[in-house]
Structure formats: C-alpha cells, structure tokens
C-alpha cells in the first residue's frame, strides 16, 4: 500500500507540474491574458557576468541588444555598459511576455533571448576567444527563471538550420503570382511542422506553445501575402487567426499582415483608410477583442507627433486592460520624445561652438568633409549640428557601412545634392554613420568608394541608438529633416518615399 501511495503521489505531482506548465503560457491573443499580466507584474531583468576578462578587455567589449516590440518601431537598439567587475544589467521597458532580444557580446557571441520573468547570462571570455558562440555553446550559460526556455529555443534555432537548411530560401523564392503558391507553401510548412514535432519530442515539449504558434504565425503571414496580391477576401476570419505567445519578429510580421489585410481589403477608399475612427471600428468588427487590440497597435507613423495622435485616438477604444496600459506608457514616451525634440531645437544656441560638429579629419575633392563625433550624447550632437548650419534645411541620414539599403540609396542622395548645388538652395546633407559593426577606416573607405559629398560624422553606437529612439527610427537607414525654423520632420523622407529637389523646395517654404 505504501508503494502504491508513493506512485499515486508521484503521479499527482507530475499531473500538477503538467497543468502548471500548460497554464504558464497564456496567449496575448487570449482575453484571459489580462488576468495574468496585471499591474503588479514587474519589468523583467537581464543580468550578465563576464568572467576571465582583463580590465582593458572589459573596456573594449560592447554589449548590444535589439529589443523586438509589438508595434512600431518594431526593433529598438540598446548599448549596455559593462561595469568594472564584468557585470551588466538591462531592465526591459515593458512587462510583455517572452520578448525577443537579439543579443551580441562584441564579436564573441550572437544569441536570441526570450525574456519573460528574468534571465542570467554568464560568459567565459577565455573560452569565447577559442570558439565564438552562435545562439549557444561553450563559454555561455543561461540561468535564472528564463534560463531553460532560452536554452531550448536557441537549440531549436540550430536544430532548424540543421534539419531545414533550405526552408527560408525556398519560402522566399516562392512567387506570389504563381497559382500553385499556396500548394507549395502548404508543402513547405508541412515539413516544418514535422521537424517541430520531432524537436519537441526530443526536448520534453518545453516551449511547445511558442514554437508551434511561431510556425503558424509565419504560415498565416505567407497566406495573407497571397490573399493581398490576388485581392481575395475570406468569409471566416478565424481561418487567419493563430495565437500569439511571444513578442518576436515572426509574430510581429503576422500582426502587421492582419492589419494590411484589413486596410487593403476591408477598407475601400483612401478616405476610409485615413479616417482612424473608421479604421479602428473596422478592426473591432472583424477580430475578437484581444486580436483587435494587437492589430490596432500596427497603425503607425514615422512622425513622432502623428504617432502620438494615433495612440491618443486608439487608447480609449482598446478592449484589454494590458493593451490600454501599454499604449498609455507609449503615449508618455512619445510625449517625452516630442518635448525633447522641441526643446533641443528651440532652446538657446551656444554660438561659441557653432562650427564644431566633431573632430575634423579631412575634406575631399568630391566635396565630402569628415569628422569624428565628440558629443557625449545624441542630444548634444543634434544641437551642435543645428548650430553649425543656421538658417539651413538640414537633411540627416543615419546609416551604417554594412547596411545594404543605406548604400543603395546613396547615389540618389548624391544626385539630389548636385541639383541643390546647381539651384544654390540653403540645404545641407549630414550623414551620421554608426561605429557599430564598423571602423573609422571602413567608414572613410566607403565614403570614398561612393564619392559621397556632404558632411560626414562617425558616431558612437550609443549616441546613434539615442537618436534612433528620438526619431522613432526602425533601424538603418533613418532620415530626419531639421527645418530652418527648428522643427524636426521624420515623415517626409524615408526609404520607401524617395525625395527630390521639389520636395526640398517645398520644405524650405514651410
């Protein structure tokens, strides 16, 4: 009887553990999510420790994080300072579950983190010098409440690369105009689901909810892409719905596709699309409440003031408490950004340093001037740029030497500069290049290779991240215009909205 009693107790423990594991995951798309993520939830923290590193090595190491968000900007870059004892800390700005973070430690580690309650990272620099880590490996350890799930999900990434080496290439090579597009898509995802199942069996079904939902989110994104191209509506919206358990690139893309589906197939005129009241009403009429709130979060603008206006209109109609709290926090952040931008450009100018935008390096025959940034903050750099070119329209281009779209757009920018010179317009082009993933010599060589005229400043990654955040930038390239009257415009020029001399002439008249 005693043995039977122990067996029964053991089974009860297992059942209890299984029930807890199942209940531990509640989708953001589930209305019950409100009950789990109440106001008492603490912002999760990443704590890191770097072992066997000298004082000089710690000074040279850089910790970089790219946080994935459920709304625009969908990714935010952060640089984290390492303390003298080799420790570092990052507190996530929101309490959302399983937020994806792309993490790098210098050139030694590149990994994908999923943060829900808290994660500890330990690095052994001696081991990392012998073998760099991609996702996980010797010299890097996960621990803390989110330790196990991070180990499993990074193992999953490597498992996919091994067992589905051509999946993404085959997926991206599918032509949406092909009438067999969905047949081929089904075939690809049937194989992926099979690999997912094999992995989950081998790893005790840990992270099952996230893995399965990410695959379904990706499949439905692909399906909606097909529907949009062929202008096909479906009668039952549930065919396009799958739960979202984590804030990741895949789930974010899926939610944006749901928004594009609504905006392009359910609204039938430009007037309807521009009317937020109609747009939000349509979203509410199509989707269940929790889904509707997530889809509304995809309504965005690159202009800080307009995004603030969108969020103010949105927040009163949100159905879930967590979304209301999240958007309210976003409104506070946007108000701070807006006030900072206005304060920067309407405050008193320091004319004594008006001509100093950095340490001067050289000028070239193709009318490029190069500087090293000496400002301690992005705010200080912005002030010095405006003070250096008073009464001019300043075109800011935030770029990186490794950014293909940045490089591809440089010839057009050069052509516009030539037109500006010909018309003798009071316009200055300032190119701010991040030192993240680059070097001074690579930067100079790239400018020379492109023969790119203008004012070029090589800027520390930390200050660039500050400016990207200030401008609501989604990454590189990001553009901003400083008007002669001190106003900042982040909307008129972007990668998808090319500008010409007529646009600049119009801006000068404003």
C-alpha positions in Angstrom: 0.0 0.0 0.0 2.9 2.3 0.9 4.4 1.7 -2.6 1.0 2.4 -4.2 0.6 5.6 -2.2 4.0 6.8 -3.4 3.1 6.1 -7.0 -0.2 7.9 -6.7 1.6 10.9 -5.1 4.2 10.9 -7.8 1.5 10.9 -10.5 -0.3 13.8 -8.8 3.0 15.8 -8.7 3.5 15.1 -12.4 -0.1 16.0 -13.3 0.2 19.2 -11.2 3.5 20.0 -12.9 2.0 19.4 -16.4 -1.1 21.5 -15.6 1.2 24.3 -14.3 3.3 24.1 -17.5 0.3 24.3 -19.7 -1.2 27.2 -17.7 2.2 29.0 -17.7 1.5 30.1 -21.3 -1.4 32.4 -21.9 -1.5 34.0 -25.4 -1.6 37.7 -25.8 -4.5 37.0 -28.2 -6.5 35.4 -25.3 -8.8 37.7 -23.3 -7.6 35.8 -20.2 -4.2 37.5 -20.7 -5.5 40.4 -18.7 -5.8 38.3 -15.5 -2.2 37.0 -15.7 -0.5 40.3 -16.5 -1.9 42.7 -14.0 -0.4 45.9 -12.7 1.6 44.0 -10.1 3.9 42.3 -12.7 7.5 43.6 -12.5 9.6 44.5 -15.5 11.9 41.5 -16.3 15.6 42.0 -15.9 18.6 40.6 -17.8 21.7 40.2 -15.6 25.1 39.4 -17.1 28.5 38.4 -15.9 31.7 38.2 -17.9 34.4 36.0 -16.4 38.2 35.8 -17.1 38.4 39.2 -18.7 41.0 41.9 -18.0 40.1 45.5 -17.2 41.2 46.6 -20.7 39.2 43.8 -22.3 36.1 44.8 -20.4 36.5 48.4 -21.6 36.7 47.3 -25.2 33.8 44.8 -25.1 30.4 46.0 -26.2 27.0 44.5 -25.2 24.4 45.3 -27.8 20.7 44.4 -27.6 18.0 44.7 -30.2 14.6 44.5 -28.5 11.6 43.4 -30.6 8.4 45.3 -29.9 4.7 44.6 -30.7 4.4 48.0 -32.5 6.5 50.5 -34.5 9.4 50.9 -34.2 9.4 47.1 -34.2 13.0 46.9 -33.1 14.9 49.2 -30.7 18.7 49.1 -30.4 20.4 49.5 -27.0 24.0 49.6 -25.9 24.7 48.3 -22.4 27.6 49.5 -20.2 29.8 46.8 -18.6 30.8 47.5 -15.0 34.4 47.2 -13.9 33.6 43.8 -12.3 32.3 42.4 -15.6 28.6 42.7 -14.8 25.9 44.4 -16.7 22.1 44.8 -16.3 19.2 45.6 -18.6 15.7 46.2 -17.4 13.1 45.6 -20.1 10.8 48.7 -20.6 7.6 46.7 -20.6 6.1 43.6 -18.9 5.0 41.8 -22.0 5.7 38.0 -22.1 8.6 36.4 -23.9 10.0 39.5 -25.6 12.6 38.5 -28.2 16.0 40.2 -27.9 18.8 39.8 -30.4 22.0 39.9 -28.3 25.6 40.3 -29.1 28.8 40.4 -26.9 31.4 42.0 -29.1 32.3 39.6 -31.9 32.2 36.7 -29.5 28.5 35.9 -29.0 25.4 36.3 -31.1 22.3 34.9 -29.5 18.5 35.2 -29.4 16.9 35.8 -26.0 13.3 35.4 -24.9 12.6 37.3 -21.7 9.5 36.7 -19.5 10.5 36.8 -15.9 14.2 37.3 -15.8 17.4 35.8 -17.3 21.0 35.5 -16.1 23.8 35.2 -18.6 27.4 34.1 -17.8 30.3 34.4 -20.2 33.8 33.0 -20.0 35.9 35.2 -22.2 38.8 32.7 -22.2 36.6 30.0 -23.8 35.0 32.5 -26.2 38.4 33.5 -27.5 38.8 29.9 -28.6 35.4 29.5 -30.1 32.8 32.1 -30.9 29.2 31.3 -30.0 26.2 31.4 -32.3 23.0 31.1 -30.4 24.5 28.9 -27.7 27.7 27.0 -27.0 30.8 26.7 -24.7 31.6 29.8 -22.9 28.0 31.0 -22.5 25.4 29.8 -19.9 21.7 30.6 -19.4 20.3 30.5 -15.9 17.5 32.2 -13.8 13.8 31.8 -14.3 14.0 32.0 -18.1 17.2 30.0 -18.4 15.8 26.7 -19.5 13.4 28.1 -22.1 16.3 30.1 -23.6 18.5 27.1 -23.9 15.7 25.2 -25.6 14.7 27.9 -28.0 18.3 28.6 -29.1 18.8 24.8 -29.5 15.6 24.9 -31.7 17.1 27.6 -34.0 20.2 25.5 -34.5 18.0 22.4 -35.0 16.1 24.1 -37.8 19.3 25.2 -39.5 20.4 21.6 -39.5 17.2 19.9 -40.5 15.7 22.6 -42.7 18.7 24.3 -44.2 16.9 25.5 -47.3 13.5 26.3 -45.7 13.8 30.1 -45.8 15.4 30.3 -49.1 12.7 28.1 -50.6 10.0 30.1 -48.9 11.3 33.5 -50.1 11.8 32.2 -53.6 8.1 31.4 -53.9 6.4 33.7 -56.4 3.1 35.0 -55.1 1.7 35.3 -58.7 2.2 31.5 -59.0 -1.2 29.8 -58.9 0.4 26.9 -57.0 1.8 29.3 -54.4 -0.4 28.0 -51.6 0.1 24.4 -52.6 3.9 24.9 -52.4 3.5 26.9 -49.2 1.5 24.1 -47.6 4.2 21.6 -48.6 7.0 23.6 -47.0 5.1 24.2 -43.7 4.0 20.6 -43.5 7.7 19.7 -43.4 8.4 22.4 -40.9 5.6 21.2 -38.6 7.1 17.7 -38.8 10.5 19.0 -37.7 8.9 21.0 -34.9 7.2 17.9 -33.6 10.4 15.9 -33.7 12.2 18.6 -31.8 9.5 18.9 -29.2 9.6 15.2 -28.5 13.4 15.3 -28.1 13.1 18.3 -25.7 10.2 17.3 -23.5 7.8 19.7 -25.2 9.4 22.7 -23.5 8.4 25.9 -25.3 5.8 24.0 -27.3 3.3 26.9 -27.3 5.9 29.4 -28.6 7.4 27.1 -31.2 4.1 25.9 -32.7 2.5 29.4 -32.7 5.5 31.0 -34.3 5.3 28.4 -37.2 1.6 29.1 -37.6 2.1 32.9 -37.4 4.7 32.6 -40.2 2.4 30.3 -42.3 -0.5 32.7 -42.0 1.7 35.7 -42.9 2.6 33.9 -46.1 -1.1 33.1 -46.8 -2.2 36.7 -46.2 0.6 37.9 -48.6 -1.0 35.7 -51.2 -4.6 37.0 -50.5 -3.4 40.6 -50.7 -1.7 40.1 -54.0 -4.8 38.4 -55.5 -7.2 40.8 -53.7 -9.0 37.8 -52.2 -11.2 38.1 -49.1 -12.2 35.2 -46.9 -15.6 34.8 -45.3 -14.4 33.3 -42.0 -11.6 35.4 -40.3 -10.8 32.5 -37.9 -9.0 30.9 -40.9 -6.4 33.7 -40.5 -6.1 33.6 -36.7 -3.5 31.8 -34.6 -2.4 32.5 -31.0 0.5 34.8 -30.3 2.5 33.8 -27.2 5.7 35.8 -27.7 6.7 39.3 -28.9 9.0 38.3 -31.8 9.9 39.2 -35.4 7.6 36.4 -36.6 4.6 37.3 -34.5 5.0 41.0 -35.3 5.1 40.4 -39.0 1.9 38.3 -38.7 0.1 41.0 -36.8 1.2 43.6 -39.5 -0.2 41.3 -42.2 -3.5 41.2 -40.4 -3.5 45.0 -40.4 -2.6 45.2 -44.1 -5.4 42.7 -44.8 -7.9 44.9 -43.1 -6.5 48.2 -44.5 -6.3 47.0 -48.1 -9.2 44.5 -48.5 -11.8 45.7 -45.9 -11.5 49.4 -46.4 -12.4 50.5 -49.9 -11.2 54.1 -50.3 -8.3 56.4 -49.3 -10.7 58.4 -47.3 -11.7 55.4 -45.2 -8.1 54.4 -44.7 -7.2 57.9 -43.5 -10.1 58.1 -41.1 -8.9 56.5 -37.8 -12.4 56.2 -36.4 -13.5 54.1 -39.4 -10.3 52.1 -39.3 -10.5 51.2 -35.6 -14.2 50.4 -35.9 -13.5 48.1 -38.9 -10.8 46.3 -36.9 -13.1 45.8 -34.0 -15.8 44.5 -36.2 -13.5 41.9 -37.8 -11.4 40.5 -35.0 -12.0 39.2 -31.5 -11.2 41.8 -28.8 -7.7 40.7 -27.9 -6.7 40.2 -31.6 -8.3 43.6 -32.4 -6.1 45.4 -29.9 -2.9 43.8 -31.3 -3.9 44.7 -34.8 -4.6 48.3 -33.8 -1.1 48.5 -32.4 0.1 48.2 -36.0 -1.4 51.5 -37.0 1.7 53.7 -37.2 3.5 56.8 -38.4 7.2 57.6 -38.7 6.4 61.1 -37.4 6.5 61.3 -33.6 3.7 63.9 -33.3 1.4 61.9 -35.6 2.1 58.6 -33.7 1.3 60.4 -30.5 -2.0 61.5 -32.0 -2.7 57.9 -33.3 -2.1 56.5 -29.8 -4.4 59.0 -28.1 -7.2 58.2 -30.5 -6.6 54.5 -30.1 -6.3 54.1 -26.3 -9.9 54.9 -25.4 -11.2 52.1 -27.7 -8.9 49.3 -26.6 -10.7 46.3 -25.1 -8.0 44.8 -23.0 -6.5 46.3 -19.9 -3.0 45.3 -20.7 -3.1 47.0 -24.1 -4.5 50.2 -22.5 -1.7 50.2 -20.0 0.9 49.5 -22.8 -0.4 52.3 -25.1 -0.7 54.7 -22.2 3.0 54.0 -21.4 3.8 54.6 -25.1 1.9 57.9 -25.0 4.1 59.1 -22.1 7.3 58.1 -24.0 6.1 59.8 -27.2 5.2 63.0 -25.2 8.7 63.0 -23.8 10.3 62.5 -27.2 8.2 65.3 -28.7 9.1 67.7 -25.9 12.8 66.8 -26.1 12.8 67.4 -29.9 11.2 70.8 -29.5 13.4 71.7 -26.5 16.5 70.8 -28.4 15.7 73.0 -31.4 14.0 76.0 -29.8 16.4 76.4 -26.8 19.2 78.9 -26.6 22.1 78.2 -29.0 25.7 78.1 -28.0 27.2 80.1 -30.9 30.7 79.8 -29.5 30.8 76.2 -30.6 28.6 76.7 -33.7 31.2 75.5 -36.2 32.3 72.4 -34.2 30.3 69.3 -35.1 33.2 67.0 -34.3 36.9 66.4 -34.6 37.8 67.5 -38.1 39.6 64.8 -40.1 39.7 65.8 -43.8 37.9 67.2 -46.8 37.9 65.5 -50.3 37.8 66.6 -53.9 34.3 65.3 -54.2 33.1 67.8 -51.5 32.9 65.5 -48.5 34.0 66.6 -45.1 34.7 64.0 -42.4 34.5 64.3 -38.6 34.7 62.1 -35.6 31.9 62.7 -33.1 32.9 64.3 -29.8 29.5 64.9 -28.4 28.7 62.8 -25.3 25.1 62.4 -26.1 22.8 62.2 -29.1 21.1 65.3 -27.8 24.3 67.2 -27.7 25.3 66.1 -31.2 21.9 67.2 -32.6 22.3 70.7 -31.0 25.8 71.1 -32.5 24.6 70.1 -36.0 21.8 72.7 -35.9 24.1 75.4 -34.5 26.7 74.7 -37.2 24.2 75.2 -40.1 21.9 78.1 -39.0 19.1 79.1 -41.4 19.5 76.0 -43.5 17.4 72.9 -44.2 19.4 70.0 -42.8 18.9 66.5 -44.2 20.1 63.9 -41.6 20.9 60.4 -42.9 21.5 57.8 -40.1 23.3 54.9 -41.7 25.8 52.0 -41.3 28.6 50.8 -43.6 27.1 47.3 -43.5 23.5 48.4 -44.4 22.7 47.4 -48.0 19.6 49.7 -48.3 21.7 52.6 -47.0 24.4 52.1 -49.6 21.8 51.6 -52.4 20.2 54.9 -51.6 23.5 56.9 -51.6 23.6 57.6 -55.4 20.2 59.1 -55.3 21.1 61.3 -52.4 24.3 62.4 -54.2 22.2 63.3 -57.3 19.9 65.4 -55.2 22.9 67.2 -53.7 24.1 68.1 -57.1 20.8 69.6 -58.0 20.8 71.5 -54.7 24.2 73.0 -55.6 23.1 73.9 -59.1 20.0 75.7 -57.7 22.0 77.2 -54.9 19.5 76.2 -52.2 20.2 76.6 -48.5 20.3 72.8 -47.8 23.0 70.8 -46.0 23.3 67.0 -46.1 24.7 65.5 -42.9 25.5 61.7 -42.8 25.7 60.1 -39.4 27.4 56.7 -39.5 27.3 54.3 -36.6 30.6 52.8 -35.4 28.6 49.6 -34.5 29.9 46.8 -36.7 32.3 49.1 -38.5 35.6 51.1 -38.0 36.9 54.5 -38.9 38.9 53.2 -41.9 36.0 51.2 -43.3 33.8 54.3 -43.0 36.2 56.5 -44.7 36.8 54.0 -47.5 33.1 53.6 -48.1 32.6 57.3 -48.4 35.5 57.4 -50.9 34.2 54.4 -52.8 30.8 56.1 -53.2 32.3 59.5 -53.7 29.5 60.8 -51.5 29.6 64.5 -50.9 28.2 66.1 -47.7 29.1 66.4 -44.0 30.1 63.0 -42.6 30.3 62.3 -38.9 31.4 58.9 -37.4 29.3 58.4 -34.3 29.4 56.0 -31.4 26.7 53.4 -31.4 25.3 54.5 -28.1 24.6 58.0 -29.4 23.2 56.6 -32.6 20.8 54.5 -30.7 19.7 57.6 -28.7 18.9 59.4 -32.0 17.1 56.4 -33.5 14.9 56.3 -30.4 14.3 60.1 -30.5 13.3 59.9 -34.2 11.2 56.8 -33.8 13.6 55.1 -36.2 13.1 51.5 -37.1 16.8 50.9 -38.0 19.1 51.9 -40.8 18.7 54.0 -42.8 16.7 56.5 -40.8 16.1 60.1 -42.1 15.2 63.3 -40.4 14.8 66.9 -41.6 15.7 69.9 -39.4 13.9 72.9 -40.9 15.3 76.4 -40.7 12.6 77.3 -38.1 13.9 74.5 -35.8 11.1 71.9 -36.4 12.1 68.3 -37.0 10.3 66.3 -39.7 10.8 62.5 -39.7 7.9 61.7 -42.1 8.6 63.4 -45.4 11.7 61.4 -46.3 12.1 57.7 -45.7 13.4 54.6 -47.6 10.1 54.0 -49.3 9.3 57.6 -50.0 12.1 59.0 -52.2 12.8 62.7 -52.2 13.9 65.1 -54.9 14.7 68.8 -55.2 11.0 69.7 -55.4 10.4 68.1 -52.0 13.2 70.2 -50.6 12.0 73.4 -52.2 8.5 72.7 -50.6 10.1 72.2 -47.2 12.0 75.4 -47.5 8.8 77.3 -48.0 7.1 75.9 -44.9 
